[in-house]
């Protein structure tokens, strides 16, 4: 009875589904009831990720982990407040603020035991917003183990940003060990790239250089103080990076563009014995392996999203550092304007779009 009163909710909710062909539709769903080990999350903020645009909104091109089940509520960057808990829940209680790790794995494979549910290969693995209902609705059902407490100093938009994009940025930085001895190159200053830049500075990178085709995003990254240099992408970009690093290149580089050109530039601009990570999804690349990778003895990493533990670490560090990823979010809209939000994200009119619900500021 107490939980039912605390929820103060209706029995039916409207959620956003993505039929493809750059369209957005609303559909009515029953408000879910938490079962064993599950919690009901009152969504306060739910952001759009670039992978939503690439693999669902434009067309349903995703396969395997990126397969979208038609009719599923979209949104895999959710953050909110616990409204009800099912039997068997051990840690969370009504009223707790949480960010939701957007993959629910089997829980028993090696990857899940290490917190990398993103890499779970079990048939029961399911992503919120893809194969399970996501955050583009007032209420979302989640497994308790997928929810990470949100520190009081962080906003719900901060938490939504960390659920995928900024979590992905953090994972790549920790994977290659960025520190105060590094000049850091970020190719692609979309939301993930800006997150890499922001967190790279917090980790002590002595110079952060970004490259980006969009003049709007270059200006935003500079205005927000995320990068020391924001370079246009042209045939002089590599030479400019070398000039800024005494001809040696950067000790660490991370490609967030997902383009062949961005990945190639990241490798070319990495100094001898440096580290490079590929984070941007999709596309292909071809390069001469010996002169670009083997001879300069560069270590190349692939980095995919993050782990439960590292996402928890990220929220803790943001709290301690007083950092707020929400400053990268240039557009906040009510869910009723979902079509406009997806169009803006698709056309690159906003660095990041987040749907904010009542009380979700």
C-alpha positions in Angstrom: 0.0 0.0 0.0 2.8 2.4 0.9 4.6 1.7 -2.4 1.3 2.2 -4.4 0.7 5.5 -2.7 4.3 6.6 -3.3 4.0 5.9 -7.0 1.0 8.1 -7.5 0.8 6.8 -11.1 -1.8 6.0 -13.7 -2.2 2.5 -15.1 -1.4 3.4 -18.7 1.6 5.3 -20.0 2.7 6.7 -23.4 6.1 5.6 -24.7 8.2 6.4 -27.8 8.8 3.8 -30.4 11.0 4.1 -33.5 9.5 2.5 -36.6 12.4 3.6 -38.8 12.4 5.9 -41.8 13.2 8.8 -39.5 9.8 8.6 -37.8 8.8 8.7 -34.1 5.5 7.3 -32.8 3.8 7.2 -29.4 2.1 4.1 -28.2 0.2 3.3 -25.0 1.6 0.6 -22.6 0.4 -0.7 -19.3 2.6 0.6 -16.5 4.8 -2.4 -15.5 4.8 -4.1 -12.1 8.2 -5.1 -10.7 8.7 -8.8 -10.3 11.4 -10.7 -8.4 14.7 -8.7 -8.4 13.2 -5.9 -10.4 12.5 -2.2 -9.6 10.2 0.3 -11.2 12.0 3.5 -12.1 10.2 6.8 -12.5 12.1 8.3 -15.4 13.4 11.8 -14.8 15.8 12.1 -17.8 16.3 10.0 -20.9 18.9 11.0 -23.5 19.3 10.2 -27.2 22.5 8.3 -28.1 24.1 8.4 -31.5 23.6 4.7 -31.9 19.9 5.2 -31.6 20.1 7.4 -34.7 22.5 5.2 -36.6 20.9 1.8 -36.0 17.2 2.5 -35.3 15.8 6.0 -36.1 17.0 6.1 -39.7 16.4 2.5 -40.4 16.5 -0.8 -38.4 20.0 -1.9 -39.5 21.2 -3.3 -36.3 21.9 -7.0 -35.8 22.7 -9.1 -32.8 23.4 -6.7 -29.9 22.0 -3.8 -31.9 18.9 -5.5 -33.0 15.8 -3.4 -32.3 12.6 -5.2 -31.7 9.8 -3.2 -33.3 7.4 -1.8 -30.8 9.9 -1.6 -28.0 10.1 1.7 -26.0 13.3 3.4 -27.1 15.9 5.1 -25.0 19.0 3.4 -23.5 20.3 6.4 -21.5 17.8 6.5 -18.6 18.0 8.0 -15.2 15.4 8.4 -12.5 14.0 7.5 -9.1 13.0 4.2 -7.6 9.1 4.1 -7.4 8.6 0.5 -6.4 10.7 -2.6 -5.6 9.8 -6.2 -6.3 10.4 -9.1 -3.9 14.1 -10.2 -3.6 15.6 -6.7 -4.0 18.4 -6.2 -1.6 19.9 -2.8 -1.9 17.5 -0.2 -3.4 14.5 1.3 -1.8 11.7 3.7 -2.9 13.0 7.2 -3.4 16.6 6.2 -4.4 18.1 8.1 -7.3 19.7 5.8 -10.0 21.3 5.7 -13.4 20.6 2.6 -15.3 23.3 0.6 -17.0 21.6 -0.1 -20.3 22.5 -3.8 -20.8 21.0 -6.6 -18.8 23.1 -9.7 -19.1 22.8 -13.3 -18.0 24.6 -12.5 -14.8 26.6 -15.8 -14.7 29.1 -15.6 -17.6 32.7 -14.3 -17.2 31.8 -11.0 -18.8 28.8 -10.4 -16.5 30.7 -11.5 -13.4 33.3 -8.7 -14.3 30.5 -6.2 -14.8 30.8 -6.1 -18.6 27.2 -7.0 -19.4 27.7 -5.2 -22.7 29.8 -8.2 -23.8 27.5 -10.9 -22.6 26.8 -13.4 -25.4 23.9 -15.3 -23.7 20.6 -15.4 -25.6 19.0 -13.8 -22.6 21.1 -10.6 -22.9 18.9 -7.7 -23.7 19.5 -3.9 -24.0 17.0 -1.4 -22.6 15.6 0.6 -25.5 16.5 -2.2 -28.0 15.2 -5.6 -26.8 13.7 -4.4 -23.6 11.5 -1.4 -23.0 13.7 1.7 -22.4 13.6 5.2 -20.9 11.4 7.1 -23.3 8.4 6.7 -21.2 7.4 7.9 -17.7 8.1 4.5 -16.1 10.6 1.8 -16.8 11.1 -1.7 -15.4 14.8 -2.6 -14.6 16.6 -5.3 -12.9 18.0 -4.1 -9.6 21.5 -5.2 -10.5 21.5 -2.9 -13.5 20.8 0.3 -11.4 23.7 2.4 -10.0 23.0 4.9 -7.2 23.3 8.5 -8.4 25.2 10.8 -6.0 23.1 13.7 -4.7 25.4 16.3 -6.3 24.7 15.0 -9.8 21.5 15.9 -11.8 19.3 13.4 -13.5 20.6 14.7 -16.8 24.2 14.0 -15.6 23.1 10.4 -14.8 21.4 9.9 -18.2 24.6 11.1 -19.9 26.6 8.6 -18.0 24.3 5.6 -18.8 26.0 5.1 -22.1 27.8 8.0 -23.8 30.0 9.4 -21.0 30.4 5.9 -19.6 31.8 4.9 -22.9 34.2 7.9 -22.8 35.3 7.0 -19.3 36.0 3.4 -20.2 38.2 4.3 -23.1 40.3 6.7 -21.0 40.8 4.2 -18.2 41.5 1.4 -20.8 44.5 3.4 -22.2 45.5 4.9 -18.9 45.3 8.6 -19.7 47.3 10.6 -17.1 49.2 13.9 -16.5 52.1 12.8 -18.7 49.8 12.7 -21.8 48.8 15.0 -24.6 45.4 13.6 -25.6 43.9 13.7 -29.1 40.1 13.3 -29.5 38.9 12.8 -33.1 35.2 13.6 -33.3 33.7 16.1 -30.9 30.2 14.6 -30.6 28.8 13.9 -27.2 31.2 10.9 -26.5 34.2 12.9 -27.8 33.3 15.9 -25.6 33.0 13.5 -22.7 36.4 12.1 -23.4 37.8 15.6 -23.5 36.2 16.7 -20.3 37.2 13.6 -18.4 40.7 13.5 -19.9 41.3 17.0 -18.5 40.1 15.8 -15.1 42.6 12.9 -15.3 45.4 15.4 -15.8 46.1 15.3 -19.5 48.4 18.2 -20.1 47.0 19.1 -23.5 43.7 18.1 -25.0 43.4 18.5 -28.8 40.1 17.9 -30.6 39.3 17.5 -34.2 35.8 18.0 -35.7 34.2 18.8 -39.0 31.4 20.8 -37.5 32.3 24.4 -36.7 29.4 24.5 -34.3 30.7 21.6 -32.2 34.3 22.9 -32.4 33.1 26.3 -31.0 31.0 24.6 -28.3 34.0 22.4 -27.1 36.1 25.5 -26.8 33.5 27.6 -25.2 32.9 24.9 -22.6 36.6 24.6 -21.9 36.7 21.0 -22.8 39.6 21.2 -25.2 42.7 23.4 -25.5 42.6 23.3 -29.3 39.7 22.5 -31.6 41.0 21.8 -35.1 39.1 21.8 -38.4 39.5 18.5 -40.4 41.4 19.1 -43.6 44.7 18.1 -45.2 46.7 20.2 -42.7 45.2 18.8 -39.5 47.9 16.2 -38.9 50.7 18.8 -39.3 48.9 21.1 -36.9 48.7 18.4 -34.3 52.4 17.7 -34.7 53.2 21.4 -34.3 51.2 21.5 -31.1 53.2 18.5 -29.7 56.7 19.5 -30.7 56.6 17.3 -33.7 56.1 14.1 -31.7 52.3 13.5 -31.7 50.1 12.7 -28.8 50.8 10.0 -26.2 47.2 9.1 -26.2 44.5 9.3 -28.8 40.9 8.2 -29.0 38.7 8.1 -32.1 35.1 9.0 -31.4 34.2 9.8 -35.0 33.5 6.3 -36.2 34.9 7.3 -39.6 37.8 5.9 -41.5 39.4 9.4 -41.7 39.1 10.0 -38.0 40.5 6.6 -37.1 43.4 7.1 -39.5 44.2 10.5 -38.1 44.1 9.2 -34.6 46.7 6.6 -35.5 48.8 9.0 -37.5 48.9 11.6 -34.7 49.8 9.1 -32.0 53.5 9.4 -31.0 55.9 6.4 -31.0 55.1 4.0 -28.1 51.7 5.8 -27.6 48.3 4.4 -27.1 45.2 4.7 -29.3 41.6 3.6 -28.8 38.8 3.2 -31.3 35.4 4.0 -29.7 33.2 5.4 -32.5 30.9 2.7 -33.9 30.4 1.6 -37.5 32.3 1.9 -40.7 35.6 0.4 -41.9 39.2 1.4 -42.1 42.2 0.4 -44.2 45.8 1.5 -43.5 49.4 0.4 -43.9 50.0 -1.6 -40.8 53.8 -1.5 -40.6 54.4 2.3 -40.8 51.3 3.3 -38.8 51.1 0.6 -36.1 53.9 -1.9 -35.9 57.0 0.3 -36.5 56.0 3.1 -34.1 55.0 0.4 -31.6 51.6 1.8 -30.9 49.1 -0.1 -28.7 45.7 -0.1 -30.3 42.6 -0.7 -28.2 39.0 -1.4 -29.0 36.7 -0.1 -26.3 32.9 -0.8 -26.1 30.7 1.0 -23.6 31.8 0.3 -20.0 31.3 -2.0 -17.0 29.0 -1.7 -14.0 32.0 -1.1 -11.8 33.6 1.5 -14.0 30.2 3.3 -14.4 29.9 3.4 -10.6 33.5 4.7 -10.4 32.6 7.4 -13.0 29.7 8.6 -10.9 31.9 8.7 -7.8 34.6 10.7 -9.6 32.2 13.2 -11.0 30.8 13.7 -7.5 34.3 14.2 -6.1 35.5 16.4 -8.9 32.4 18.5 -9.1 32.0 17.8 -12.8 28.7 17.8 -14.6 28.4 16.1 -18.0 25.0 17.8 -18.4 26.8 20.9 -19.7 27.3 18.9 -23.0 23.6 18.6 -23.3 22.6 21.5 -25.4 18.9 20.6 -25.8 16.4 19.5 -23.2 12.8 18.8 -24.3 9.7 17.2 -22.9 9.0 13.8 -24.2 6.0 15.1 -26.1 8.6 16.7 -28.5 10.3 13.5 -29.2 10.0 13.8 -33.0 11.7 17.2 -32.8 14.4 15.9 -30.6 15.3 13.0 -32.8 15.3 15.2 -35.9 17.7 17.6 -34.2 20.0 14.8 -33.2 19.8 13.3 -36.7 20.7 16.6 -38.4 23.5 17.5 -35.9 21.6 20.6 -34.7 22.4 19.7 -31.0 25.5 18.3 -29.3 23.1 16.2 -27.1 19.4 15.9 -26.7 17.8 14.8 -23.5 14.1 14.4 -22.7 13.4 15.7 -19.2 10.4 14.8 -17.2 8.7 16.7 -14.3 11.2 17.1 -11.5 14.1 15.8 -13.7 16.2 19.0 -13.8 
